[in-house]
Amino acid sequence: MSNQEYVPIFRGNGVLEYVERDAPQIETVDDVLVQIEACGICGTDLNILAVPPAHKAPPGIVIGHEGVGIVKAIGPAVQSVRPGDRVVIANRLTCGQCDYCRRGLDNQCTNYQTIGTTIDGAFAPTLRAPACALWKIDPSVPRDDAALFEPLSCAVGSVKRAPFQPGDNVAIIGAGPMGLLFALLYRTLGAGKIILLDVAPYRLEFAQEMGMDAALNVTQVDAAAEVKRLTGLGADIVVDAVGNQMSQALQLARRGGQVILFGLRPHDNPPVNQYTITRYDLTVHGTFVGLHPFAQTIQLLESRRVQPSVLVTHRLPLAELERGVELMRTQQAMKVLIEM
């Protein structure tokens, strides 16, 4: 039986090179080998493959982290999973020893590694990962829903930061995959109106087809005036899923409202009117991946109350990973899954 696998290796400067290599093996006592079923293409993957790159990854690595698969083998110290278990990936590996980890703020770990960014990821038939990165999920959860565990967990971890009551009106800036995951969550939680804002007709049409209350093209309408018209006072909660829209978010929120800053654009530095925050008693939450959202996300997926697979528009083989990246980059796809 061959122990070789055909995998795409990131070579830098936007280049993927497909090579045949030895399949990963157990190397440490807490290693787990996972036979990957499918892996979603994430915005992070697009940023790694951008020229110039918008997210760092070392050449020679296998990217991809939105994976689901079956445990093939485990190291002698592993107790949390067994061969045959179905698992999903919590890709951020924290050290547990830095000052922030010891304070319980593991999302701010200063010595973290990331599956698919700093160590080999899931765009491959086999993934080697430490047991702490893997969460069991019931086989009854459809593959395509399970594959989106990681991005859903980021939204779950962020939503719980801002106080919410059923009936609250929510405005979400950015109708891409993450913005729509927020929309699905808030709809399940019992939001009043859910309003998506974007500049891309494809994404706005997709949001409307999902049954969201409004999808506004900010190049064609006065967004703040329209949100106020739809909600009466303005949104109770505003989510910036883009990463450079804080000024717009402040304009959409009602007085005393909540703003969640989720998107990441490290090179952007938009001006912010601090007076608006103070005068209108706004609360602004910076949210980064969330603190311990994984058990909740597993329960949510197993309940079937949120089914993120509604975002999947394309399913492609591993050999067409580059095509999937281009489809998402050019907004011809919402979410692409790579099948192994």
C-alpha positions in Angstrom: 0.0 0.0 0.0 1.4 3.4 -1.0 2.3 5.9 1.7 2.5 8.8 -0.7 0.1 11.7 -1.0 -0.3 14.3 -3.7 -0.6 17.7 -1.9 -0.4 21.4 -2.8 2.6 23.1 -1.1 2.7 26.9 -0.7 5.9 28.2 -2.2 5.4 31.9 -1.5 4.3 34.8 -3.7 0.9 33.3 -4.4 2.3 30.0 -5.8 1.0 26.5 -5.0 3.0 23.6 -6.2 1.5 20.1 -6.2 4.0 17.5 -5.1 4.0 13.8 -4.1 5.3 13.3 -0.5 5.2 10.9 2.3 2.0 10.9 4.3 2.3 12.3 7.8 3.0 9.8 10.7 2.7 9.9 14.4 5.7 11.7 15.8 4.9 12.7 19.4 2.8 11.1 22.1 -0.2 13.5 21.6 -0.3 13.4 17.8 -3.4 12.4 15.9 -3.7 11.5 12.3 -6.9 12.5 10.6 -8.2 11.4 7.2 -9.6 14.6 5.9 -13.0 14.5 4.2 -13.3 18.1 3.2 -11.8 21.5 4.0 -13.3 25.0 3.3 -11.4 27.8 1.7 -11.1 30.7 4.2 -10.4 34.3 3.7 -7.1 33.7 5.4 -6.2 31.3 2.7 -7.0 34.0 0.1 -4.8 36.4 2.0 -1.9 34.0 2.2 -2.1 33.5 -1.6 -2.5 37.2 -2.4 0.4 39.0 -4.1 1.7 40.7 -2.1 0.5 38.5 0.8 -2.0 39.9 3.2 -1.3 37.2 5.8 2.0 35.6 6.6 2.8 31.9 6.1 6.2 30.2 5.6 7.0 28.7 2.1 6.8 24.9 2.1 3.7 24.7 4.2 0.3 23.0 3.5 -2.4 25.6 4.1 -6.1 25.1 5.0 -7.8 24.8 8.4 -11.6 24.5 8.0 -11.5 20.7 7.9 -13.5 17.7 9.0 -12.3 14.1 9.0 -12.0 10.7 10.6 -9.3 9.8 13.1 -6.9 7.2 11.6 -4.3 6.8 14.4 -3.4 8.3 17.8 -0.3 8.8 19.9 0.1 6.8 23.1 -0.9 9.7 25.3 -4.1 10.7 23.5 -7.3 10.1 25.5 -9.8 12.6 24.0 -10.3 10.8 20.6 -10.1 7.3 19.2 -9.6 5.9 15.7 -12.9 6.1 13.9 -14.1 9.3 15.6 -15.2 12.1 13.4 -13.5 15.4 14.3 -13.3 19.0 13.4 -10.3 21.4 13.8 -9.8 24.2 16.3 -6.7 25.5 14.4 -5.2 27.9 16.8 -2.7 26.2 19.1 -2.0 28.2 22.3 1.0 27.6 24.6 -0.8 27.6 27.9 2.2 29.2 29.6 2.4 32.9 28.5 1.0 35.6 30.7 -2.2 35.8 28.7 -2.9 32.1 28.6 -2.4 32.0 32.4 -5.0 34.8 32.7 -7.5 32.7 30.8 -7.1 34.9 27.6 -5.8 32.2 25.4 -7.1 34.1 22.3 -4.3 36.6 23.1 -1.6 33.9 23.5 1.8 35.4 22.5 3.4 32.0 21.5 0.7 30.4 19.4 1.0 28.3 16.3 -1.8 27.9 13.7 -2.7 24.8 11.7 -2.6 25.8 8.1 -0.6 28.9 8.7 2.5 28.0 10.7 2.2 24.2 10.6 0.8 21.9 7.9 -2.9 22.2 7.4 -5.9 20.4 6.0 -5.7 20.8 2.2 -4.2 17.3 2.1 -5.6 13.7 2.4 -4.0 13.3 5.9 -3.6 15.9 8.7 -1.3 15.4 11.7 -2.4 17.6 14.6 -2.1 17.6 18.4 -5.2 16.1 20.1 -6.0 19.5 21.8 -6.8 20.9 18.3 -9.5 18.3 17.5 -13.1 18.2 18.7 -15.4 15.2 18.2 -18.6 15.8 16.3 -21.5 13.5 15.8 -21.5 11.7 12.5 -25.1 12.7 12.0 -24.0 16.3 11.3 -23.6 16.6 7.5 -20.0 16.9 6.3 -20.5 20.3 4.8 -21.9 21.8 8.0 -19.1 20.2 10.1 -16.4 21.6 7.8 -17.5 25.1 8.7 -17.1 24.5 12.4 -14.1 26.8 12.7 -15.5 30.0 11.1 -18.8 29.4 12.9 -16.9 29.1 16.2 -15.3 32.6 15.6 -18.8 34.1 15.1 -20.1 32.2 18.2 -17.3 33.6 20.3 -17.9 37.1 19.1 -21.7 37.2 19.4 -21.5 36.4 23.1 -19.4 39.5 23.8 -22.2 42.0 23.1 -25.4 41.9 25.2 -28.3 40.7 23.1 -32.1 40.4 23.6 -34.5 38.6 21.4 -36.0 41.2 19.0 -32.9 43.3 18.8 -32.2 44.7 15.3 -28.8 43.8 13.9 -26.9 45.4 11.1 -23.9 43.5 9.6 -21.4 45.3 7.4 -20.0 42.7 5.0 -22.1 40.1 3.4 -19.3 37.6 2.7 -19.1 34.2 4.5 -18.4 35.6 7.9 -21.0 38.3 7.8 -23.6 35.7 6.7 -22.5 33.3 9.6 -23.3 36.2 12.0 -26.6 36.6 10.3 -27.5 32.9 10.7 -26.5 33.1 14.4 -28.6 36.2 15.1 -31.6 34.8 13.3 -31.4 31.7 15.4 -31.1 33.8 18.6 -34.3 35.6 17.7 -33.1 38.9 16.2 -35.8 41.3 15.0 -34.5 42.6 11.7 -31.2 41.6 10.2 -29.8 44.0 7.7 -26.7 43.2 5.5 -24.6 45.9 3.9 -22.0 45.4 1.2 -20.9 46.7 -2.2 -21.0 43.4 -4.1 -24.3 42.6 -5.9 -23.5 38.9 -5.8 -23.2 38.9 -2.0 -26.2 41.1 -1.5 -28.4 38.9 -3.7 -27.1 35.8 -1.8 -28.2 37.4 1.5 -31.6 38.2 0.1 -32.0 34.6 -1.1 -31.2 33.5 2.5 -34.2 35.4 3.7 -32.5 38.3 5.4 -34.7 41.3 6.0 -32.7 43.8 3.9 -29.5 43.8 1.8 -28.2 47.3 1.2 -25.7 48.4 -1.4 -23.8 51.2 0.4 -22.8 52.7 -3.0 -26.4 53.2 -3.9 -28.2 54.3 -0.6 -27.5 56.4 2.4 -26.8 53.4 4.7 -27.3 55.2 8.0 -30.6 56.7 6.9 -31.9 53.5 5.5 -31.0 51.5 8.6 -32.7 54.1 10.8 -35.8 53.9 8.5 -35.9 50.2 8.8 -35.4 50.0 12.5 -36.8 53.2 13.8 -33.8 54.3 16.0 -30.9 52.5 14.4 -29.5 49.0 14.9 -29.2 47.7 18.5 -26.1 45.7 17.4 -23.8 46.5 14.5 -21.1 44.0 13.3 -18.2 45.1 11.2 -17.2 41.8 9.5 -14.9 43.7 7.1 -12.3 45.2 9.4 -12.1 48.8 8.3 -15.7 50.0 8.8 -15.8 51.3 12.4 -16.9 54.8 11.3 -19.8 53.3 9.3 -20.7 51.0 12.2 -20.9 54.0 14.6 -23.4 55.7 12.3 -25.6 52.6 12.0 -26.0 52.0 15.8 -28.8 53.5 17.8 -27.9 55.6 20.9 -26.8 53.2 23.6 -26.2 50.5 21.0 -23.4 47.8 20.7 -20.7 47.6 18.0 -18.8 44.4 17.4 -15.5 44.8 15.5 -14.7 41.4 14.0 -13.0 41.8 10.6 -9.2 42.1 10.5 -7.5 44.6 8.2 -4.1 45.2 9.8 -2.9 47.8 7.3 -6.0 50.0 7.4 -6.3 52.9 9.8 -9.7 54.6 9.2 -10.5 57.8 11.1 -12.9 57.4 14.0 -15.1 60.1 15.6 -14.6 59.5 19.3 -17.3 62.1 20.1 -20.0 59.8 18.6 -19.0 57.0 20.9 -19.1 59.2 24.0 -22.0 61.4 23.2 -24.3 58.5 22.1 -23.2 56.1 24.8 -22.0 53.4 22.4 -20.2 50.2 23.5 -17.5 49.0 21.2 -16.3 45.4 21.4 -13.1 44.2 19.8 -13.5 40.5 19.2 -10.7 38.1 18.1 -11.8 34.5 17.4 -13.5 34.2 20.8 -12.7 32.6 24.1 -13.5 28.9 24.3 -16.4 28.9 21.8 -15.8 25.3 20.7 -18.1 23.2 22.9 -20.9 25.7 22.2 -20.3 25.5 18.5 -20.3 21.7 18.5 -23.6 21.7 20.4 -25.1 24.2 17.9 -24.1 22.2 14.9 -25.4 18.9 16.5 -28.7 20.6 17.3 -29.1 21.5 13.5 -30.5 24.9 14.5 -27.7 26.5 12.4 -26.7 24.9 9.1 -23.8 26.8 7.7 -23.6 24.6 4.6 -26.2 27.0 3.1 -23.2 29.1 2.3 -21.5 26.4 0.2 -21.8 27.1 -3.5 -19.0 25.0 -4.9 -17.4 21.6 -4.1 -14.1 20.9 -5.9 -11.4 18.2 -5.8 -8.0 19.0 -4.2 -6.4 19.4 -7.6 -8.7 22.4 -8.2 -7.8 24.3 -5.1 -6.5 27.2 -7.1 -9.7 27.4 -9.1 -11.6 27.5 -5.8 -9.5 30.4 -4.5 -10.1 32.4 -7.7 -13.8 31.8 -7.6 -14.0 33.2 -4.1 -11.5 36.0 -4.8 -13.6 37.2 -7.8 -16.9 36.8 -5.9 -18.2 34.0 -8.2 -18.6 31.8 -5.1 -19.7 32.3 -1.5 -18.0 29.4 0.1 -15.9 26.7 -1.6 -15.3 23.2 -0.1 -12.3 21.2 -1.2 -13.1 17.5 -1.2 -10.4 14.9 -0.6 
